[in-house]
Amino acid sequence: MKKKLIVILCICFLLSGCFDQKGKNENNTGNQTGTSISIDKSIYYGYSLLDEDEQKIYSDLYQCLYYLNDRVELEVKTIDELSRMYKLILADHPELFYISYSYEYIERDSSIVFIPKYNYSSSQVDKIRKQIDEKVNIMNTELQNYSDQIDQMKYIYDYIIKSVVYEQNSKTDQNIISVFLEGKSVCAGYARAFQYMMHQNGLFAHLVTGDAKEDLVGGNGIVTHAWNMVKYNDDYYYIDPTWGDIEGDYEHTCDAYFMMTSDEMLEMYTPDNAYELTKKGEYSYFGDRLVLLETYDESQIVSAIKKSVLMGHHYTEVKCSSDELYNMMKTKLQSSSFGYELLVKANVWSDSARFVTRDALRVIELYY
């Protein structure tokens, strides 16, 4: 047996606005065991990318982490292979809120001994798991009132946005504790909480990480970010509950970031882990539930505003089906009294009225 020096690997996976610092590790060295855990590749995207041998390694590693074991010997030949497997598990399993982003290992002739690092003791994990389950089970019960998958995903999206305040520099803002138990988080917490509730209800959801164009949220350059990939009607779409959480004077849930296509997603983000392209893009949430303008129709916009008012909203979101239509609408709003005229016709004009344009999504928001 060939034994090498134990080395700590630090995985760059911290996201907030999306930055944070690694917290202090409190290692648990208990040797807990449990029944074998079945992993459903229809729900866990990273696992589905692996061949049969790799899935066995992934399962062994996941079981070690789930039961807070102090080590596991894996049939991997390289550190790169181990690192890849660990990153896939981090992206697949938001329920592992207690693991560190660093670990140790020992290389042997034909295997590697993986030595995890935990941020909580076994008893602390059991207590937190129970607290999260109690909270989430209430939502899961409510979710059973919806039979349509779109309604289920929208319920989860709305719940997270309405129950969480965006706040950086919390010790737990990279995991689901920050969302379900503290009500304040950053993009990593939002996205992992969305993924956790999806998995709890047997729905596919993947954590996507990478860079976002900061100018889309009022800054310059790029910012690290996290969002979600979902599957609907055998096609892939993207959801970003963080950017959907509009705070401040015009606080609301922005539906522009619900069920985006991969083309729209790639206009705003550069993923650094695996993702899928939207194949057909036949589904549009705006076309199904809100307003998708195929042609310029002022009466359709006014009708949408009135409908929003009846729902108790102080805003209306409209999506344009083409760049040409969107640019024409945007120009009219910027260079004339078009917005004023629309709101007057809908009887909702006020001195605080304004509009916001989201170019990558061809969405216009009217506030009143």
C-alpha beads as a LAMMPS data file, in Angstrom:
LAMMPS data file: protein, C-alpha beads

368 atoms
367 bonds

1 atom types
1 bond types

-500.0 500.0 xlo xhi
-500.0 500.0 ylo yhi
-500.0 500.0 zlo zhi

Masses

1 110.0

Atoms # bond

1 1 1 0.000 0.000 0.000
2 1 1 1.323 3.375 -0.973
3 1 1 0.353 6.127 1.452
4 1 1 0.695 9.795 0.691
5 1 1 0.431 12.923 2.739
6 1 1 -3.108 14.018 3.573
7 1 1 -3.964 17.181 1.680
8 1 1 -6.867 19.589 2.091
9 1 1 -8.703 20.536 -1.094
10 1 1 -10.675 23.761 -0.990
11 1 1 -13.459 23.809 -3.556
12 1 1 -14.350 27.233 -4.897
13 1 1 -18.126 26.910 -4.606
14 1 1 -19.139 29.832 -2.430
15 1 1 -21.782 32.079 -3.883
16 1 1 -23.594 35.099 -2.607
17 1 1 -24.030 38.405 -4.285
18 1 1 -22.448 36.101 -4.507
19 1 1 -19.388 36.023 -2.213
20 1 1 -18.762 34.567 1.245
21 1 1 -15.920 33.297 3.398
22 1 1 -15.366 29.729 4.464
23 1 1 -16.527 29.134 8.031
24 1 1 -14.774 27.228 10.770
25 1 1 -14.908 23.455 10.444
26 1 1 -16.011 21.348 13.410
27 1 1 -15.187 17.819 12.278
28 1 1 -17.401 14.923 13.244
29 1 1 -15.488 11.656 13.456
30 1 1 -18.323 9.280 14.283
31 1 1 -18.642 6.030 12.340
32 1 1 -22.362 6.007 11.713
33 1 1 -23.856 3.521 9.286
34 1 1 -27.287 3.180 7.758
35 1 1 -29.324 1.441 5.138
36 1 1 -28.279 1.847 1.526
37 1 1 -29.768 4.956 -0.081
38 1 1 -31.331 4.685 -3.535
39 1 1 -30.609 7.628 -5.851
40 1 1 -33.159 8.465 -8.559
41 1 1 -31.363 9.576 -11.720
42 1 1 -34.590 11.147 -13.021
43 1 1 -34.290 13.754 -10.228
44 1 1 -30.541 14.091 -9.672
45 1 1 -28.915 15.515 -12.793
46 1 1 -25.272 15.047 -11.808
47 1 1 -25.858 11.384 -11.003
48 1 1 -27.587 10.874 -14.366
49 1 1 -24.436 12.017 -16.200
50 1 1 -22.392 9.097 -14.837
51 1 1 -21.878 5.571 -16.119
52 1 1 -22.666 2.555 -13.938
53 1 1 -19.220 2.325 -12.307
54 1 1 -19.155 6.038 -11.579
55 1 1 -22.663 5.887 -10.117
56 1 1 -21.418 3.256 -7.653
57 1 1 -18.612 5.589 -6.512
58 1 1 -21.052 8.510 -6.295
59 1 1 -23.465 6.411 -4.196
60 1 1 -20.731 5.280 -1.800
61 1 1 -19.528 8.845 -1.360
62 1 1 -23.053 10.191 -0.867
63 1 1 -23.861 7.553 1.730
64 1 1 -20.696 8.460 3.659
65 1 1 -21.731 12.114 3.682
66 1 1 -25.393 11.522 4.466
67 1 1 -24.599 9.408 7.525
68 1 1 -21.693 11.664 8.595
69 1 1 -19.160 8.836 8.429
70 1 1 -15.574 9.831 9.103
71 1 1 -14.162 8.275 5.902
72 1 1 -14.846 6.019 2.949
73 1 1 -12.551 4.165 0.563
74 1 1 -13.472 4.829 -3.067
75 1 1 -12.372 3.028 -6.216
76 1 1 -11.147 6.169 -7.927
77 1 1 -7.690 6.460 -9.442
78 1 1 -7.128 10.211 -9.538
79 1 1 -7.771 13.221 -7.349
80 1 1 -9.455 14.931 -10.299
81 1 1 -11.982 12.115 -10.476
82 1 1 -12.669 12.410 -6.749
83 1 1 -13.047 16.188 -7.007
84 1 1 -15.471 15.855 -9.920
85 1 1 -17.609 13.375 -7.980
86 1 1 -17.683 15.590 -4.902
87 1 1 -18.737 18.632 -6.937
88 1 1 -21.555 16.660 -8.574
89 1 1 -22.842 15.637 -5.140
90 1 1 -22.660 19.224 -3.877
91 1 1 -24.734 20.349 -6.865
92 1 1 -27.218 17.465 -6.559
93 1 1 -27.913 17.359 -2.828
94 1 1 -28.964 20.529 -0.964
95 1 1 -29.896 18.371 2.025
96 1 1 -26.152 18.041 2.787
97 1 1 -26.141 21.470 4.426
98 1 1 -23.609 20.411 7.039
99 1 1 -20.646 19.406 4.868
100 1 1 -17.598 21.567 4.320
101 1 1 -16.286 22.652 0.932
102 1 1 -12.928 21.146 1.832
103 1 1 -11.854 17.598 2.586
104 1 1 -8.822 15.404 3.099
105 1 1 -7.739 12.253 1.306
106 1 1 -5.191 9.426 1.366
107 1 1 -3.995 7.941 -1.915
108 1 1 -3.551 4.194 -2.144
109 1 1 -2.457 1.953 -5.030
110 1 1 -5.890 1.540 -6.643
111 1 1 -8.164 3.654 -4.476
112 1 1 -8.463 6.880 -2.505
113 1 1 -9.658 7.214 1.072
114 1 1 -11.959 10.221 1.281
115 1 1 -12.055 12.028 4.657
116 1 1 -14.900 14.561 4.838
117 1 1 -15.073 17.627 7.033
118 1 1 -18.355 18.591 8.693
119 1 1 -19.506 21.945 10.009
120 1 1 -21.882 20.402 12.572
121 1 1 -21.896 17.438 14.924
122 1 1 -24.171 14.462 14.324
123 1 1 -26.588 15.552 17.049
124 1 1 -26.713 19.087 15.650
125 1 1 -27.453 17.742 12.171
126 1 1 -30.292 15.558 13.480
127 1 1 -31.842 18.553 15.246
128 1 1 -31.563 20.847 12.230
129 1 1 -32.892 18.183 9.867
130 1 1 -35.961 17.822 12.061
131 1 1 -36.520 21.590 12.177
132 1 1 -36.228 21.883 8.391
133 1 1 -38.526 18.895 7.826
134 1 1 -41.181 20.365 10.112
135 1 1 -41.106 23.614 8.140
136 1 1 -40.975 22.075 4.688
137 1 1 -43.640 19.452 5.395
138 1 1 -46.175 22.238 5.925
139 1 1 -45.383 23.595 2.462
140 1 1 -45.393 20.119 0.932
141 1 1 -48.906 19.580 2.285
142 1 1 -50.044 22.827 0.666
143 1 1 -48.324 21.785 -2.542
144 1 1 -50.558 18.723 -2.811
145 1 1 -53.419 21.083 -3.684
146 1 1 -51.744 21.578 -7.082
147 1 1 -51.759 18.760 -9.621
148 1 1 -50.127 20.674 -12.481
149 1 1 -46.324 20.722 -12.464
150 1 1 -46.161 24.378 -13.497
151 1 1 -48.385 25.303 -10.543
152 1 1 -46.207 23.220 -8.213
153 1 1 -42.990 24.860 -9.388
154 1 1 -44.563 28.317 -9.228
155 1 1 -45.754 27.648 -5.673
156 1 1 -42.180 26.784 -4.631
157 1 1 -40.778 29.805 -6.493
158 1 1 -43.307 32.145 -4.858
159 1 1 -42.872 30.638 -1.400
160 1 1 -39.108 31.076 -1.357
161 1 1 -39.264 34.636 -2.663
162 1 1 -41.975 35.697 -0.213
163 1 1 -40.339 34.094 2.831
164 1 1 -36.707 35.131 2.272
165 1 1 -34.881 38.463 2.474
166 1 1 -31.674 38.840 0.461
167 1 1 -28.839 39.343 2.940
168 1 1 -25.124 38.578 2.653
169 1 1 -22.439 37.492 5.112
170 1 1 -24.467 35.017 7.139
171 1 1 -22.604 31.870 8.251
172 1 1 -25.356 29.752 6.698
173 1 1 -26.094 31.709 3.518
174 1 1 -24.622 28.966 1.308
175 1 1 -27.135 26.353 2.429
176 1 1 -30.832 25.715 3.078
177 1 1 -30.668 26.573 6.798
178 1 1 -30.543 30.245 5.846
179 1 1 -33.818 29.988 3.916
180 1 1 -35.965 27.603 5.949
181 1 1 -34.847 28.492 9.475
182 1 1 -33.528 32.056 9.233
183 1 1 -35.439 33.636 6.348
184 1 1 -32.412 35.456 4.922
185 1 1 -29.958 34.239 2.322
186 1 1 -28.092 34.818 -0.940
187 1 1 -28.348 33.164 -4.352
188 1 1 -26.856 29.845 -3.214
189 1 1 -29.431 29.554 -0.431
190 1 1 -32.348 30.570 -2.671
191 1 1 -31.369 28.093 -5.397
192 1 1 -30.631 25.204 -3.046
193 1 1 -33.895 25.728 -1.162
194 1 1 -35.816 25.692 -4.453
195 1 1 -33.982 22.507 -5.445
196 1 1 -34.632 20.901 -2.049
197 1 1 -38.393 21.466 -2.228
198 1 1 -38.491 20.205 -5.805
199 1 1 -36.693 17.006 -4.824
200 1 1 -38.974 16.579 -1.825
201 1 1 -41.882 16.422 -4.252
202 1 1 -40.259 14.130 -6.785
203 1 1 -39.440 16.887 -9.289
204 1 1 -36.220 17.334 -11.232
205 1 1 -34.113 20.359 -10.286
206 1 1 -30.422 21.062 -10.761
207 1 1 -28.190 23.707 -9.195
208 1 1 -26.394 25.731 -11.874
209 1 1 -23.503 27.973 -10.861
210 1 1 -21.395 30.467 -12.739
211 1 1 -21.119 34.160 -13.520
212 1 1 -23.900 36.664 -14.122
213 1 1 -23.606 39.977 -15.892
214 1 1 -23.788 42.401 -12.997
215 1 1 -25.024 45.228 -15.222
216 1 1 -28.324 43.351 -15.335
217 1 1 -28.774 44.019 -11.632
218 1 1 -27.389 47.536 -11.453
219 1 1 -23.640 47.027 -11.378
220 1 1 -20.722 46.608 -13.770
221 1 1 -18.692 43.573 -14.737
222 1 1 -19.671 40.079 -13.551
223 1 1 -20.753 38.509 -10.277
224 1 1 -20.783 34.858 -9.203
225 1 1 -24.280 33.462 -9.048
226 1 1 -26.468 30.359 -8.635
227 1 1 -29.787 29.449 -10.228
228 1 1 -31.786 26.339 -11.187
229 1 1 -32.435 24.115 -14.170
230 1 1 -35.790 22.290 -14.255
231 1 1 -37.387 19.785 -16.614
232 1 1 -40.867 20.159 -18.064
233 1 1 -42.474 18.209 -20.919
234 1 1 -39.136 16.541 -21.660
235 1 1 -37.430 19.906 -22.106
236 1 1 -35.159 22.061 -19.941
237 1 1 -35.928 25.506 -18.567
238 1 1 -34.300 27.835 -16.028
239 1 1 -35.547 29.491 -12.862
240 1 1 -33.813 32.135 -10.754
241 1 1 -35.632 32.804 -7.458
242 1 1 -32.929 35.260 -6.349
243 1 1 -33.394 37.682 -9.230
244 1 1 -37.125 37.042 -9.081
245 1 1 -37.129 38.549 -5.579
246 1 1 -37.590 42.273 -6.235
247 1 1 -37.102 44.214 -2.997
248 1 1 -37.396 47.875 -2.079
249 1 1 -40.169 50.337 -2.919
250 1 1 -41.558 48.082 -5.657
251 1 1 -41.272 44.789 -3.802
252 1 1 -42.847 41.881 -5.682
253 1 1 -42.269 38.478 -7.231
254 1 1 -40.929 38.972 -10.752
255 1 1 -42.148 36.212 -13.075
256 1 1 -39.634 37.105 -15.786
257 1 1 -37.143 34.719 -14.154
258 1 1 -39.552 31.778 -14.022
259 1 1 -39.258 29.205 -16.847
260 1 1 -36.589 30.894 -18.967
261 1 1 -35.204 29.110 -22.030
262 1 1 -31.505 28.275 -22.251
263 1 1 -31.062 31.049 -24.867
264 1 1 -32.480 33.582 -22.418
265 1 1 -30.442 32.141 -19.562
266 1 1 -27.212 32.352 -21.548
267 1 1 -27.900 36.017 -22.328
268 1 1 -27.536 36.722 -18.610
269 1 1 -25.306 34.008 -17.139
270 1 1 -22.203 31.982 -17.984
271 1 1 -22.529 28.563 -16.298
272 1 1 -19.412 26.862 -14.970
273 1 1 -20.992 23.447 -14.430
274 1 1 -23.095 21.105 -16.566
275 1 1 -26.430 22.238 -17.991
276 1 1 -28.756 21.440 -20.905
277 1 1 -30.068 23.447 -23.829
278 1 1 -33.778 24.011 -24.241
279 1 1 -34.643 21.774 -27.204
280 1 1 -38.004 23.040 -28.427
281 1 1 -38.971 25.846 -26.061
282 1 1 -42.647 25.210 -26.637
283 1 1 -43.693 26.363 -23.176
284 1 1 -43.972 30.043 -22.216
285 1 1 -45.228 30.998 -18.769
286 1 1 -46.160 34.432 -20.092
287 1 1 -48.082 32.888 -22.970
288 1 1 -49.789 30.413 -20.656
289 1 1 -50.583 32.537 -17.597
290 1 1 -49.634 36.191 -18.177
291 1 1 -49.306 38.364 -21.301
292 1 1 -47.164 37.463 -24.297
293 1 1 -47.484 40.115 -27.010
294 1 1 -47.267 38.700 -30.528
295 1 1 -48.123 42.061 -32.112
296 1 1 -48.503 45.607 -30.835
297 1 1 -51.899 45.646 -29.092
298 1 1 -52.508 48.516 -26.707
299 1 1 -55.859 47.117 -25.563
300 1 1 -54.193 43.859 -24.528
301 1 1 -51.731 45.758 -22.335
302 1 1 -54.481 47.860 -20.723
303 1 1 -56.496 44.692 -20.092
304 1 1 -53.446 43.088 -18.441
305 1 1 -52.991 46.115 -16.177
306 1 1 -56.630 46.006 -15.086
307 1 1 -56.339 42.271 -14.401
308 1 1 -53.243 42.873 -12.255
309 1 1 -55.077 45.549 -10.259
310 1 1 -57.951 43.142 -9.559
311 1 1 -55.365 40.663 -8.235
312 1 1 -54.072 43.318 -5.826
313 1 1 -50.813 43.927 -7.668
314 1 1 -49.141 47.308 -8.106
315 1 1 -47.287 46.199 -11.223
316 1 1 -47.850 44.484 -14.562
317 1 1 -45.347 42.366 -16.494
318 1 1 -45.602 42.021 -20.264
319 1 1 -43.349 39.922 -22.490
320 1 1 -42.765 40.554 -26.199
321 1 1 -42.406 37.623 -28.577
322 1 1 -39.770 39.299 -30.758
323 1 1 -36.842 41.694 -30.421
324 1 1 -38.446 44.003 -32.974
325 1 1 -41.664 44.350 -30.978
326 1 1 -39.795 44.715 -27.696
327 1 1 -37.487 47.441 -29.017
328 1 1 -40.437 49.339 -30.462
329 1 1 -42.286 49.189 -27.116
330 1 1 -39.164 50.206 -25.206
331 1 1 -38.531 53.170 -27.505
332 1 1 -42.123 54.369 -27.104
333 1 1 -41.838 54.178 -23.317
334 1 1 -38.543 56.063 -23.272
335 1 1 -39.361 58.802 -25.758
336 1 1 -43.047 59.584 -25.345
337 1 1 -45.984 59.661 -22.941
338 1 1 -46.872 56.103 -23.922
339 1 1 -46.573 54.706 -20.391
340 1 1 -48.628 57.559 -18.954
341 1 1 -51.351 57.007 -21.551
342 1 1 -51.542 53.276 -20.833
343 1 1 -51.889 53.789 -17.083
344 1 1 -54.454 56.554 -17.498
345 1 1 -56.571 54.287 -19.709
346 1 1 -56.368 51.622 -17.004
347 1 1 -57.204 54.230 -14.305
348 1 1 -54.053 53.509 -12.294
349 1 1 -51.786 56.496 -13.013
350 1 1 -49.897 57.970 -10.059
351 1 1 -46.903 60.261 -9.656
352 1 1 -44.828 57.288 -8.524
353 1 1 -45.468 55.332 -11.718
354 1 1 -42.416 54.069 -13.575
355 1 1 -41.285 51.242 -15.849
356 1 1 -38.434 48.733 -15.963
357 1 1 -37.152 46.904 -19.046
358 1 1 -35.401 43.530 -18.952
359 1 1 -33.691 43.323 -22.342
360 1 1 -32.412 39.726 -22.181
361 1 1 -35.940 38.488 -21.504
362 1 1 -37.874 41.032 -23.626
363 1 1 -39.963 41.877 -20.564
364 1 1 -41.431 45.267 -19.657
365 1 1 -42.682 45.987 -16.134
366 1 1 -45.076 48.830 -15.425
367 1 1 -45.313 50.040 -11.825
368 1 1 -48.169 52.190 -10.526

Bonds

1 1 1 2
2 1 2 3
3 1 3 4
4 1 4 5
5 1 5 6
6 1 6 7
7 1 7 8
8 1 8 9
9 1 9 10
10 1 10 11
11 1 11 12
12 1 12 13
13 1 13 14
14 1 14 15
15 1 15 16
16 1 16 17
17 1 17 18
18 1 18 19
19 1 19 20
20 1 20 21
21 1 21 22
22 1 22 23
23 1 23 24
24 1 24 25
25 1 25 26
26 1 26 27
27 1 27 28
28 1 28 29
29 1 29 30
30 1 30 31
31 1 31 32
32 1 32 33
33 1 33 34
34 1 34 35
35 1 35 36
36 1 36 37
37 1 37 38
38 1 38 39
39 1 39 40
40 1 40 41
41 1 41 42
42 1 42 43
43 1 43 44
44 1 44 45
45 1 45 46
46 1 46 47
47 1 47 48
48 1 48 49
49 1 49 50
50 1 50 51
51 1 51 52
52 1 52 53
53 1 53 54
54 1 54 55
55 1 55 56
56 1 56 57
57 1 57 58
58 1 58 59
59 1 59 60
60 1 60 61
61 1 61 62
62 1 62 63
63 1 63 64
64 1 64 65
65 1 65 66
66 1 66 67
67 1 67 68
68 1 68 69
69 1 69 70
70 1 70 71
71 1 71 72
72 1 72 73
73 1 73 74
74 1 74 75
75 1 75 76
76 1 76 77
77 1 77 78
78 1 78 79
79 1 79 80
80 1 80 81
81 1 81 82
82 1 82 83
83 1 83 84
84 1 84 85
85 1 85 86
86 1 86 87
87 1 87 88
88 1 88 89
89 1 89 90
90 1 90 91
91 1 91 92
92 1 92 93
93 1 93 94
94 1 94 95
95 1 95 96
96 1 96 97
97 1 97 98
98 1 98 99
99 1 99 100
100 1 100 101
101 1 101 102
102 1 102 103
103 1 103 104
104 1 104 105
105 1 105 106
106 1 106 107
107 1 107 108
108 1 108 109
109 1 109 110
110 1 110 111
111 1 111 112
112 1 112 113
113 1 113 114
114 1 114 115
115 1 115 116
116 1 116 117
117 1 117 118
118 1 118 119
119 1 119 120
120 1 120 121
121 1 121 122
122 1 122 123
123 1 123 124
124 1 124 125
125 1 125 126
126 1 126 127
127 1 127 128
128 1 128 129
129 1 129 130
130 1 130 131
131 1 131 132
132 1 132 133
133 1 133 134
134 1 134 135
135 1 135 136
136 1 136 137
137 1 137 138
138 1 138 139
139 1 139 140
140 1 140 141
141 1 141 142
142 1 142 143
143 1 143 144
144 1 144 145
145 1 145 146
146 1 146 147
147 1 147 148
148 1 148 149
149 1 149 150
150 1 150 151
151 1 151 152
152 1 152 153
153 1 153 154
154 1 154 155
155 1 155 156
156 1 156 157
157 1 157 158
158 1 158 159
159 1 159 160
160 1 160 161
161 1 161 162
162 1 162 163
163 1 163 164
164 1 164 165
165 1 165 166
166 1 166 167
167 1 167 168
168 1 168 169
169 1 169 170
170 1 170 171
171 1 171 172
172 1 172 173
173 1 173 174
174 1 174 175
175 1 175 176
176 1 176 177
177 1 177 178
178 1 178 179
179 1 179 180
180 1 180 181
181 1 181 182
182 1 182 183
183 1 183 184
184 1 184 185
185 1 185 186
186 1 186 187
187 1 187 188
188 1 188 189
189 1 189 190
190 1 190 191
191 1 191 192
192 1 192 193
193 1 193 194
194 1 194 195
195 1 195 196
196 1 196 197
197 1 197 198
198 1 198 199
199 1 199 200
200 1 200 201
201 1 201 202
202 1 202 203
203 1 203 204
204 1 204 205
205 1 205 206
206 1 206 207
207 1 207 208
208 1 208 209
209 1 209 210
210 1 210 211
211 1 211 212
212 1 212 213
213 1 213 214
214 1 214 215
215 1 215 216
216 1 216 217
217 1 217 218
218 1 218 219
219 1 219 220
220 1 220 221
221 1 221 222
222 1 222 223
223 1 223 224
224 1 224 225
225 1 225 226
226 1 226 227
227 1 227 228
228 1 228 229
229 1 229 230
230 1 230 231
231 1 231 232
232 1 232 233
233 1 233 234
234 1 234 235
235 1 235 236
236 1 236 237
237 1 237 238
238 1 238 239
239 1 239 240
240 1 240 241
241 1 241 242
242 1 242 243
243 1 243 244
244 1 244 245
245 1 245 246
246 1 246 247
247 1 247 248
248 1 248 249
249 1 249 250
250 1 250 251
251 1 251 252
252 1 252 253
253 1 253 254
254 1 254 255
255 1 255 256
256 1 256 257
257 1 257 258
258 1 258 259
259 1 259 260
260 1 260 261
261 1 261 262
262 1 262 263
263 1 263 264
264 1 264 265
265 1 265 266
266 1 266 267
267 1 267 268
268 1 268 269
269 1 269 270
270 1 270 271
271 1 271 272
272 1 272 273
273 1 273 274
274 1 274 275
275 1 275 276
276 1 276 277
277 1 277 278
278 1 278 279
279 1 279 280
280 1 280 281
281 1 281 282
282 1 282 283
283 1 283 284
284 1 284 285
285 1 285 286
286 1 286 287
287 1 287 288
288 1 288 289
289 1 289 290
290 1 290 291
291 1 291 292
292 1 292 293
293 1 293 294
294 1 294 295
295 1 295 296
296 1 296 297
297 1 297 298
298 1 298 299
299 1 299 300
300 1 300 301
301 1 301 302
302 1 302 303
303 1 303 304
304 1 304 305
305 1 305 306
306 1 306 307
307 1 307 308
308 1 308 309
309 1 309 310
310 1 310 311
311 1 311 312
312 1 312 313
313 1 313 314
314 1 314 315
315 1 315 316
316 1 316 317
317 1 317 318
318 1 318 319
319 1 319 320
320 1 320 321
321 1 321 322
322 1 322 323
323 1 323 324
324 1 324 325
325 1 325 326
326 1 326 327
327 1 327 328
328 1 328 329
329 1 329 330
330 1 330 331
331 1 331 332
332 1 332 333
333 1 333 334
334 1 334 335
335 1 335 336
336 1 336 337
337 1 337 338
338 1 338 339
339 1 339 340
340 1 340 341
341 1 341 342
342 1 342 343
343 1 343 344
344 1 344 345
345 1 345 346
346 1 346 347
347 1 347 348
348 1 348 349
349 1 349 350
350 1 350 351
351 1 351 352
352 1 352 353
353 1 353 354
354 1 354 355
355 1 355 356
356 1 356 357
357 1 357 358
358 1 358 359
359 1 359 360
360 1 360 361
361 1 361 362
362 1 362 363
363 1 363 364
364 1 364 365
365 1 365 366
366 1 366 367
367 1 367 368
